[in-house]
């Protein structure tokens, strides 16, 4: 085997696939199997770049200069000021030319060296390909070869296989074995967890005549593969006709179609093939409509919609797809719904649609949120008979946007004389289910009594719930797995896990190691180190690779959270604490002062001291009201920790906050005098306005100091302002702020204002929920939030329309006073600033929230706006608000 192995290594290093295939083809199965262990451990020789020795630059001929007249030359700072005599100038220019030639020579040398390095790298890659062909060819079965080509890194380096290997493999192993390998590779192409070398798989499938790919995963790989001239390739490819339907009917193939080079190359290629007649135009239109009808995220649907628009189907072509167009009226993308609606209108002008289709169109269009589309259909309905479209009109009466409900009433009023008595009775039966202005106007129009106003819900401030029971080992493992897998973003889980790890360390550590040990990941970090310390194991090694990358300076609040974890890790290694002082008693984050006092008394008695970060956290979590007996007993503590606890109870502190302009935003500032240093952020407003990184612990911050809501709001606000129009934003910090205590100030107001205008609906609704919770507090006043909303919207730093929905939800939930405080404080700033999108809706909200019996608040500009002629949306709502305030 020695000579055979030397020949094998030589042909691998030569990267001669044909010679290697000839050598392997001359061996029997046993001989190839005997070579496999050696091939598995073999590493091809790494090619070294050939040395580059370019010829030296030729001497520069002496420049010829004119002996009379004038001439110009370039001055060089490297050569100093030029001489004034002709010979000196000739030498000066010669030096410049020589330096230019030397630089060109250096550049040519570097280029040749790069070419030599590239050739060496290519040779190394070809050697790896040759090794891969030898390994695959020597593998006994095709099934095992498939496994080897998909083996994870821990079992060995991946094999580099390319399409060029297919002919040689078939020469060695034959077509039957090659077909089995091709089928196995095609099946593994559908696996999302492993990489399948598709170019090699496709070349092998074509070589053995395996037929087109017939699984979604394989078709997706076929679609996402780059090809030099895609249209020409697809036109001649016999697989294309079987692959094409997958583009529209399979989600995985559609995801490949809209990703990477496929998104760039496939739509133009399909249009080119359609123009040449290779692809049926009708089939492509039908497929695009079918894909759009299936729905999905915008990024998935947009390329199909763009392709459909580029096809520009005629009315005759769309007439065969009326049902698909009707279904697209409820599409999540407004542009798709607009296209479908415009197409159906065009079909109606050519040949009138039946009443059933018109009724379905009416129900779909009047239920959409886009005002433009709803208004367009209401305008179209003015030219259609309404008798058979009442069910759709009823949908418009219940529209969540009051303006559109009123426009539906306007349409009924204009066409009331054409409605039969049965239709009027149908509308009368709907009146009790309506409310507000729509119900009153429709009742007056039909001569029936308006419904009695529903009683507003009463908001009651409830005390925060108690923390869940401590975790046993099984529950601790479940919660810890969530933290390690999904991140540390739940303050309640965070505290339960910390308490559970302390309990595990103080109990049976052998059992704790058996349950918690398998959860520890292989990478280093605070949480893996903490769990390892709790069960007396070594933490995963820190290889230091992440220190080479840039890591921005963390926020002081993040530093405190991490310092508390690091401190507990160190204590679990040396001497596990009896218990944590800072474990909260309520979900808002407040500790039980009596429990903290008892633990400090036990510490003095037993001779142990709590951790500094643990004590600081416990002090920050003390409730605002502490029993007098606890205060008195605390004065008798003598340890450093006990004295600090007693001093905090005796003094207390209220932070000072204000708002500054910086970076185009309003930034809350904090003077933490009297508070622990963990709440300090000495940076300027400009520095705080700069968004350096995504902070992943925002949701934990409110529970750090639940009795100082204003201080935490000042820490959170720059991040909330930075994410108002982009970036991911959680909602847990809003829940925490609403549950916290302490007087509110400008920091809380500007934080809520930015959150109410966030670009994500989930954040806006969470801000509305926080406002509802705060409105139940007897000491809460939302006027500051309204002032900030008005200031930000008037200067176009937030989108006013976004604020309307969460405020409307708060009004429905019974936070009427809070909504009135917000709107009545924002309108004096917004009305003089002029009309803008969302302002009529905000005025309408103010009219709905205005206190019964009138209000004396002055709203500059409201009277003049209400006195304007016409029936614009802003004017009508201004009149309604003015009437409410003077009733």
N, C-alpha and C positions, 0 to 999 in steps of 0.2 A: 504493500500500500504506500510505501515511501515515495517511489517514483510517481505513482498515480497522484498522490497528494501534491507533490511538487509541480506536476503538470497542471493540476487543477488551480493551484495558487497562481502559477504563471499566467494562465489564460484569464483568470479573474483580474490580475493586475494589468494585463493587456487590454482588458475591457472588450475582448473580441467575442461577441455573442455567438457568432456562427461557429467559431472554433470550439467554444465551450459547449455548444449544443452537440457538435459532432462527438466530442469526448464523452459527454453524458449518454448519448444515444448508443454508444458502443458498449455500455455497461449493462449488466442485468440488474434486476430489482434488488437482489441481495447486496450487490456491490454499491449501488446508490444508497441503500439504507445504511450501509456501513460508513459511508462518507458523511451522513447527516450530523452526527454529534460533533465532528470536527468543524463542519461548516457553521454550525450554531455558535461555536466559540471563536470563529475566525473573524478578524477585522482586516479589511483590505488595506494595503499600504496607502498612506496618504500622499498624494502627489505633491511634489515640491515645484514651485515655479522656477522656470529656467532663468538664470541670471541674465540681466539685460546690460549690455555694454555698447551703447550707441557710439558711432564715430565722433571724435571731437569736432567742435564747430570749426569750419574753415575760417582762415583769417579774413577780416573785413578789408576790402580794397579801400585805399585812401580816397576820401570823397573829393569829387571835382567841384570846385567852387568858382563862380564867375569872378573875373578880375576887374570888371567894371560894372557900374550900375548898383542896384540894391538887391538884396535877397533876404529871406526870413528863415529862421530856424527856431526849434522849440527849446526853451530854457529848462534845465533840470535842476531841482534843488539838491540832488545828490552830488552834482559836479560844481556847485557854487555858481557865482556870477560868471558869465561868459567873458572871454578876453575880447579886446578891441582890435587886435591885429589879425590879419588874414591867416597866418600860419597857426596862431593860437586857436582861432575859430575852427580851422580844419581839424586840429587835434581834438577839440571839444566835441565836434560832431562825430568823429571817429569813435571816441569813447562811448558816446550814446548808442551808436549802431552796434558796437561790440556787445554792450550790455544787453541790448534787445535780442541779439542772436543767442547770447548765453541763456537768457530767460526762456527763449523758444526751445533751446536745446534741453533745458531742465524740464519744461512742460512735455516735450516729446518723450523724454526718458520716463517721466511719471506715467504717461499714457501707455508706453510699452510695458512697464512693470505691471500696470493694472491689467493689461491684456494677458500677460503671462500668468498672473494670479488667477484670472478668470479661467484660462485654459486649464490650469492645474485643478481648480475647483470643479470644473466640468469633468475632468478625467476621474477625479475622486468619486463624483456622483455616478459616472458610468461604471466604475468598479463596484460600487455598492449595488447598482442594478444587476451587474453580472453575478454578484454574490446572492442576491435575492432570487434570480432565476435558478441558480444551482440549488439553493435551499428548497424552493418550491418543487423543482423537478425531482429532487431526491426524497421528498416526503411520500410515504407509502400510499396514502389515500387522498382523494380530493377533499374529503370532509376535513381531514387533519390539516391540509394545506389552507383551507378557508380559515380555520382557527388560528393558524400561524400568522396569516396575513392580517388578523384582527386582534392579535394578542396585546394585552396592556403592557405599558412600559416596565412594570415591576417584573415581568417575565422575560424581558429582553427588548432590545431596540426594534423598532418597526422596520419592516422590509420595504425597500424602495422598489416598487414595481411600476413599469411604464408600458405603454402600448407596444413598444418595440420588442418586448419579451415574449409576446404571444406566439409568433411563428416558431421560435426556438423551443418553447415549452411543448408545443404540439408535435414538433419533430421528435422530441425525446419521449413523450408520454402517450401520444396518439390522440385522435379526435374524441374517442369515447371518454377518456379521462378528462380531456379539456372541456367537453360539454358538461360533465358533472361539476368541474371547478367553476365554470361560468354560471351554472344555475345556483350554486352555493353563494357565489359572490353577489349575484343579483338579489338573492333573498336577503343577504346581510346589508344591502344598500338601503333597505327600509328601516334599519335600526338607527335610532337617533343618538344612542349612547356611544356608538363606535364609528370610526372613520373607514369608509370603503373607498379604495382607489378606483374611482369610476372610469377614468380613461382606459386603464388596463382592463377593467371588467368589460367595458363596451367593445374594445378591440378583440377580446377573447370570444365574446358572444357572436360578433360578426364573423370571426374566423371559423367557428364551428357551426355557423348557421343556426344559432339557437333561437332566432326570431326576436321580435321587438320586446322590450321590457313590459311586463304585465302586472307589476305591483306599483302602488303609489310611490313608495320610497325610491324604487329604481327609476321611475319616470321623472321624479323630482330631480334626481342626480343628472339624468339626461338633459333636462331643461336648463339646469344651472351651469352646465359645462360651457366654457367659452370656446367658440369656433371662429376661425378667421373671417369667413364670409357666410354668415348664417343663412341668408335667404337662398343662396345657391346650394348650400349643403342640404337644407330642408327640401328644396325642390326635387333633388335627386335621391333623397333618402327613402327607402321603402318602409322604414319604421314610422315615418312622420304621420301617416294617416291614422295609425293605431294610437299614437301618442296624443294627437291634437285634442280629442274629447276630454282627456284628463285635465287640461288647462282650465276647464270651466266647471268640472264636476267633482274634483277632489281638492280638499283644503290644503293638503301638504304640497301638492303640485302647484296650486295657486300661490302658496307662500314662496315657493322657489321662483315662480314666474315674476313676482314683484320685488325680488331681492337681487342685489349685485348687478353683474353684467347682464343677467337675463332681463331685468327690467329695462335696461338700455337697448338691448339688441332684438329681443323677441317682438315687441309691437311693430317696429318698422319692418321687420322681416315678414310678419303676417300681412301687413298692408301691401308690401311688394308682391307677395304671393297671391294676394286677393286680386290685385290689379292685373297680374299675368294670367289669372284663371286657374292657378294651381290649387287655391283654396276657395271653396264655395262661399260667396259673400253672405248668402242667407244663413249658412251654418255659423259663420263668425258672429253675425248680429244676434242670432238666437243664443249662442253661447255666452256672449257678453251680458245680455239681459238675464240669462239664467244665473250667472255668477253674481250679478248685482242683486238679484232677487234672493239669493241665499243669505245675503247680509254678511256682516263682519266689520272689523275695524276699518277706518278710513284708509290707512296705508295699504290694506289688502285690496280695497275696492277701487281706489283712484286710478290705477293703471288700466283697469278694464273700462272704466267710465271714459278715460281719455281715448282709449282705442275705439270705443263706440262713437265718440264725437268725431274722431278723424275719419271713421267710415261714413259719417253724415248720411244715415239712412233716410230715404225719401218717405213720403206719407204712404205711398203704396206698400213699401217694404214694412213699415210699422203697423200697417193695418192687420197683418197676420199675427201680431203680438199684442193685441189689445188687452188680454188678460194679464200678461206679464207687466205691462205698463200700469195697469190699475193696481196691481200688487205693489209696485214700486212707489206708489204715493205715500206709503208709510215708511219708506226707507229712512235710515238714520241720517244719511247725508242729505242735506237740503238741496244740493245741486242735482243729485239724482232724482229727488222728488220733483224738482222744478222741471227737469228734462221730461219726466214722464207726464207731468201735468200739461206742459206745452204741447207735447206730442198728442195727447188725448184731445186737447182743444182743436188742434189741426185736423185730427180725424173727424171731429164733430162738424167742423165747417164743410168737410167734403161729404160726409154722410152722417146724419144725426145719430148720436148714440141712443140706445134704448134707455128707458127710465130706470131700470134696475142698475145699469152701469152708472148712470148719472147720480143715483142715490148713493152708491158705493163711493163714488168720487167725492161727493159732498161730505159723507161721514169721515173719510180719510183726510180731506183737506182741512175741514174745520176743527179737527183734533190736533193739528200740528201746532208747534210752538212758534214757528217763524211768522211774524206779523205780515211780512210781505206776501207770503203764499196765501194766508187766510184772507187778507184784503183782496187779493186778485180773484179768489174764488167767489167771494161775496159780490164783487163787481160783476162777475160772469152770471151769477144767479139772478141778477136784475133782469136778464134777458131770457130767463128760463121759467117755465111754469113751476110754481112752488108746491102745488097740491100733493104731488107724489114724493117730495123731497123733505117732508117735515121731520122725519127721523134724523136726517143729517143736520137740519137747522137746529134741532134740539141739542145736538152736540155742540154747536156754536154758542148756544145760550149758556152752556155750562163751561165755556172756555175759561181757564184760570186767569187769563189776562182780561181785566174788566173792560178795556177798550174794545176788544174783539167781541165780547158778549154784547156790548151796547151797539156795535155796528150790526150785529145780527138782528137786534131789536129794530134798528133803523130800517133794515131790509123788510122785516115783517110789517112794519108800519106803512112803508111805501106800497106794499102789495096786499095789504089787508083786505081791500075790496074784492080781490080775485079769489080769496079763500072761501071755501064752503063752510057751513056751520059745523060739520064734522071735524074739519081741520081746526077751526077755532076752539072747539071743545078739546081737541087733542092738546092744544097749546095751553088751555086753561088747566088741564090736569097736570101740566108740568110746572105751573107757578109755585106750588108749595115746596118743590124740591130746589128752587132757586133762592138766592139771597141778594142783598144789596140793591144797587140801583137797577140792575137788570130785572130783578123780581118786581120792584115797584113800577118800573115803566111798562113792563109787559102786563102786569095786573091792571094798570090804568087803561092800557090800550084795549084790553079784552073785557073791561067792565067787571072785574072780579076783585075780591079783597086780597091785598098783598099778604104774604105769609108773616106771621109774627117773628120778630128777630130772635134768633137763637141766643140763649143766655151765654155770655162769655165765660170761658173756663176761669176758675179762680186759682191763681198761683199761690202755692203754699211752700214756704222755705222749709225743707226737710233737713234734719241733721245728717251728716255723712254716715254711711253704714260702717259697721265694724269690719276690720280686716278679716279675711277668711281664716279658718283654723290653720295652725302650723302643718306643714307638709310631712307626711311619713316618707320613708325611703322610696317607695314606688311612685308616689306623686311627685317627689322631688326629682326623680329621674325623668319623668315626663316633662315637667316644666323646664328642667335644665336642658333637655334635648331641644326644646323650642328656642331657648336663648342661644345655644351654640349654633343652631341651624339657621334661624331667621333673624337673629340680632336681638339686642337688648333695648327694646322700645316700649315695654310695659312696666310702669313703676311698681305696680302691685306685685307682678311676677318677680321683678327684681328684688324686692324686699323679702318676699316669701322664700326665694331661693337662697339669699344670703342667710336668713334665719335657719333654713333647713340644713345648709352646709355646716353651720356652727353646731347644730344639734347632732348631725351625723358624726362630726369630729369628736364630740363629747360622749358619744355612745359606742356602739360596736363598730370599730373602724374596719375590721375584717369583712363584715357583712356590707358595710358601705362601699368598700373597695370592689367587692363582687358585683354590686349593683351599678355603681357609678363609673367604675374603671373603663368599661367598653365605650362610654360616651366621650371620653377625652379625645379630641382630634389630634392629628399629627403635627399641626402647625402651632407655633408659639402664640401667646397672647395672655391678656389679663385673666380671662375666664378659664382657659385650660390650666393656667398656673394655679388659680384659686381652687379648682376642683382637685387637682393633683395634691395640693397641700392638705386639703380636707381628708384625703384617704391615704396620706403618707406615701405618696409616689413622687418620682421625679417628673418635673414638668417637661413638655416637649422641648427639644433643644432649639435655641435661637441661633439660626444660621447666619443672621445678620444681613440677609440679602436685601431686605426692605430699607436698610439704612442708606443704601446708595441712591435711593430715589428721594425726591423732594417731598417733605412732609410739612405742611404749614403749621404755624404755631397754634396749638389748640386753645380753645376758649377757656377762660378761668373756671367756668362752671363744669366743663368737661374735665378739666384738670382735677377738680375736687371729687367728681364721681370716680375717676380712675384712681385717685390717691386713696380713697376709702377702700376700694377693692385691693389695692396693693398692700395697704396696711393690714387688712384682714388676712391676706395671704401669708404675710410674715408672721403674724400672731398664730395662725394655724400650724405653721411649721414648728415654732418654738413652744408655745403654750396656748392651746385653744382657750378662748374666753368662755366664761360661764354663760354669758348671753350678750347680745348686742343692745346697747342703750337706745340706739336710734330706730329699732324696729317699731313701725307705727302701729297705733291702735285703731285708726280709722283709714278708710280708703282715700281720704283727703290728704293723709300724711301726718296728722298730728300724733304725737306720742302721748302716753299716759304719764303725767308728771309724777304721780304717786309711784308708778313702776320705776321710773328713772331714779327717784329719791331712794327707793328701797335697794336698787342695785348699787348705788353709790355708797349707801350705808354698809352693805355686805362687802363691798370692796375695801372699805376702811377696816372693817372687822377682820377680814380674811387676808389682808395684805396684798391685794392685787389692784392694778390701776387700769381703767379703760383706755382704749386707743384714742389718740388725740383727734383723729378725723371722726371717729365714732361719737365722741363727746360733742364735737362741734356740730355734727349732724343732728344729734339729739336736742341740743340747745335751739337750733334753728327750727325744729319741729314742735317746740313747746306751744300749746294753745295760747291765745291772747288772754284768756281768763284762767287763772290758776288758783286753786283753793288756798285760803289763808293758812290752813294748817300745814300744807306742803311748804309754803313760803317760810313759816316759822321754823319748821324742822330743818329746812335747808341751811338756816343760819348757824346751826350747830355742827355742820360738816367741817372737817379740818384739813382734808386732803386737798392737793392742788385742784383736782377735778371737782371736788365738792365745793370749794370756794368759787370756782368759776361758775358753776351751776347756780349758786346762791347769788352771786353778783349779777348774773343775767336776769334772774327773777326780780331783783330789786331795781334794776335800771331800766332795761328794755330800750327800744329805739325805733324811730320811724324814719324811713329813708326819705330823702328829698329828691324829687324827679322834675325834669323839665324837658322840653322838646327843642331841638335845633335843626336847622336846614343844612343838609350836606349831601353831595352826590346826587342831587335831584330828588332826594327823599327827605321826609321828616323823620328824624332819629331821636329816640328817647334817650336821655342821659340820666345818670344815677350818681348821687353823692352818698356813698354808703357809710357816712360818719356814724359811728356807734354800732355798726354791724360787723360781723366777722369779715376777715379779708377775702374769704371765698366769694363774697358777693360783689367784690370790687372789680371794676374794669376801667383802668386809668386811661385808656385810649381816647383820642379825640373823636368828635362826631364824624369827621372825614374818614378816619381809620375804621370806625365801627360800621360805616356805610359800605366799605369795600367788602364784597363777598369773596372770601378767600377759599372756602371749601364747604362741602355739605356736612353739617354737624348732625350726627346720627343719634344724639342723646337729648334732643329738644324735649321729647315727651317726658323725660325723667326730671326736668328742671323744676316744674311747679311743686313737686313733692319735696324738693330740697328745703324750701322755706315756705310752707303752706300758710303761715301767719303773716307773710309779707308779700302779698299778691303784687303790689306795685313794684317792688324791687325785682321780682322774677319777670314781670311784664317788661321792665326796662332791659333786662338781659335778652329776652326773646325777640323784642320788637325789631331790631335791625335784620334779623333773619326772616321774620315774617314779611317785612317790607321788601327784602331782596327777592322773595319768591312770589310776589304778587302777580307777576306776569309770566314767570317761567320757573322751571325746576319742580322737583317733587316736594310735597309738603304734607306732613302728617296732620292728624287732628287731635291726638292725645293731649297735647299741651293746652288746647283750648278747654277741654274737659277739666284738666287740672287747675287752670286759672279760675274757672267758674266755681270750683269746689273750694278754693282757697279763701282765706280771710284777710282782713286788713283794709284800710281805707283805700279807695281807688283814686287815681290821679291821672295826669296827662299821659303817662306811659301806658296805662291800661286802655285809655281811650284811643290812642293812636294804634295800638296793637289790634284792637277789635275792628277799627275802621279798615285797616289793611286786610285783615282776615275776611271781613264781609265782602271785600272786592277781589278776593283771590281768583285766579283764572280757573281753578278747579272747583267744580260744583260741590264736591264732598267737603272741601274746606269751608266754603261759604255757608253751607247748611250747618256744619259743626259750629261755626261762629254764631249762627242764628240760635242754635240750641244753647250755646253758652250765654247769649243775651237773655234767653228765656229763664235760665237758671238764676242769673244775676238779678233779673227783674223781680224775682220773688223775695230778694233780700230787702229788708225795710230801709237800709241805709244806702241803697244803690241809686245812682242818678245817671241816666244815659245821655244827658245833654252834651257832655264832653265828646262822646262818640259822634254825635251829630255834627258838632263843630268841626271835628277832624274829617268826617265824610265830606262836608261842604267845602272845606279848604282844599282837600286833595282832588275832589272832582272838578272844582272851579279852575284849578291849575292843570287839569288833564293828566294827573299822575295816577288816577285810578279810573276805571270804567264804571260810570254811575249805574248803568243798567244791571251790573252784577249785584249791586247792593239791594236791589228791589226784591228779588226772590226770597232771600233769608229774612228780610224784614216782614214780607207778607206772611211767611210761615210763622214768624213770631207773633204777628197780630192774630192769626187764627188760633194760636195756642193760648191766647189770653194775655199776652204781654202788651196790652194796649197802651198803658202809660209809658212804657219804655220806647215803643215805636213812635209815639207822639213826641217824646223828648228828643229822639234822634231826628225826626223829620222837621220839627219846629225849630231845631237848632241849625239844621243844614240849609233849609230854604232861605233864610235871610242872607246867606252867602251866595246861593246858587241863582236865585231869581234875578238879582241885579246883573249877574254875569251873562245872562242871555240864554236862549233856548239851547238845549243839548239833548242827545239821546238819553232816555230814561227819566228826564225831568217830569214829563206828564205823569208817569207811573208813580214817582215819588210824591208828587202833589196829591194824586189820588189816594195813596197810602195815608198821607196826612189827613185827608178828609175822612177816611174810614177810622182813623185813630183819635181824632179830635174829641175831647171830653164833651159829654152831653151838657147842654145848657150854655154853650158858648165858651169862648176863651178870649182872654185879653192880650195874649201874646201878639206883639207887633211883627208882621212879616212884610218888610219893605218890598215894594213892587207888586204885591199880590193884588191890591185894589186896581192898579192900572192895568194889570194883565187881565183881570176879570172883566174890566170895562171894555176891552177890545171887541170890535164886531167880529162876526164869523163864528164858526163851530169847529175850530181846530181842536185837536185833542188837548193841548196845553190850556187853551182858553176855557174849554168846558170844565176841566178838572179844577182850574183856578176859581171859576164861579162856584163850583160845588164846595170847595174849601172855604171860600169867603162866606157862603151861606151858613156852613156849619159853625163857623167861628162867631157869627152874630146871632145864632138862634137862641 
